[in-house]
Amino acid sequence: MAKAPVNEVFSTLKSYARKLSDGERTPAEIAAALNDWAHESGQTVKAKITEEVEAAVARMGFVKREEFDALAREVKALKSGKTKVSASAKKKSSAKNAPAKKSTASKSAPKKPVKKGAKR
């Protein structure tokens, strides 16, 4: 499996050497072409590594640092009461929630409260 990329490298180098010896290309052109090829190959390898790492992280159930930080900011905002809901939306939601709370309270009234020291 590792021999295919090595053979590709050697075949590329052979073709550049052949073009140089045949006079088709100058040494500066060959050097520039090799530099570009090396840069493109490096970018391809970097992208493949990133893809494999992200897949492994997803399989293990980890989250990215950016996702964690965003969640931490959201939790902090919720704890401090600073949500992104506008004042008018808050009024509407509190007006809608007010009757619902009364009906919920009446449903939970028949339940007996459990004393902390009571035995079960």
N, C-alpha and C positions, 0 to 999 in steps of 0.2 A: 504494500500500500504506500509506503514512504518512497518507493523507487520511482513512481510516476512523476511526482513533482521534481525530483532530482533529474530525471531524464528530460523533463521539460526545460529545466534550467540549462542543462548541457546543450540541448538542441538549439535553444535561443542563443547561447554564446557561440555555438558553431556557426549559426547563420550570420551573426554579426561579424565574426572573424572572416568568414568567406566573403562577405560584402566589402570588408576592409582590404583583404588581399586582392580582390578583383578590381579594386579602385572605384567601386560604386559609392563608397562612403569615406569620409575623412575620419581620422581618429577623434576629432572634436564632436562630430555627428554621432559616432558610435558611443562616445562617453555620455553625451546628452541623452541618447536613446536608452542606454543602460541605467542612467540615473532616473529617468522617467519610469522605466519598467520596474526598478526597485521600489520607487515611491508608490506606484500603483499596487504592487504586490504587498507592500507593508500595509496599505490601507485596506486591502482585501482581507488580510490576516487579522487585522485589528477588528474589522466588522464581524468576522466569523467568531472571534473570541468573545466579543461583546454579546453576540447572539446566543452563544452556548452558555455564557455565564448567566444571562437573563433567564434562559430556559431552566437551568439548574436551580436558580434562586426561586423561580415560580414553583417548581416541583417540590421544593423543600418548604414552601409556605412563608418565606421571608418577604418583607416589604422593603421598598427602596427608601432611602433616607429622606428624599423629597416628600414621599407619601406620608412617612411618619411625622415629619415636621409639619406638614399641612394639617394632619389630624390633631397633633398637639396644639396647634394654633386654634383650631376649631373648638376643641375641648376647653381651652383657656377662655375663649370668647363666650362660650356657653356658661361657664362657671361665673364669669364676671357679669353676665346678663347682657352682653353686647352682641346681639345677633344682628344679622343683616336685614331684619324685618323692619319696614318703615313704620312710623307712628300710626298712620291711618290703617295699615294692615293689622297692627296690634289691637287697635280699637275694635276692628271688625271681628278679629279672632276671639277677643275677650267677650264680645257681645254674643257670639255664637257659642262659646264655651260655657257661659254662665248658666243657661238652663240645663246643659248636659251635666254639670257638676251637681246640681240639685237632684236630678234623677239618679245619679250614681250614689249619692249619699243615702237616698231612701232605699236603694237596693241593698246597701251594705249595713243598714241599721239592724236587721234581724240577727246578724252574727253577734255572738257573745265575745266580748273582749277576753283575752287570755291574760291572767295575772302572771307576773314574772316569777313569783314564788310558788305558783300552783303546780301540783304534781299531776302527771298524766296517767 
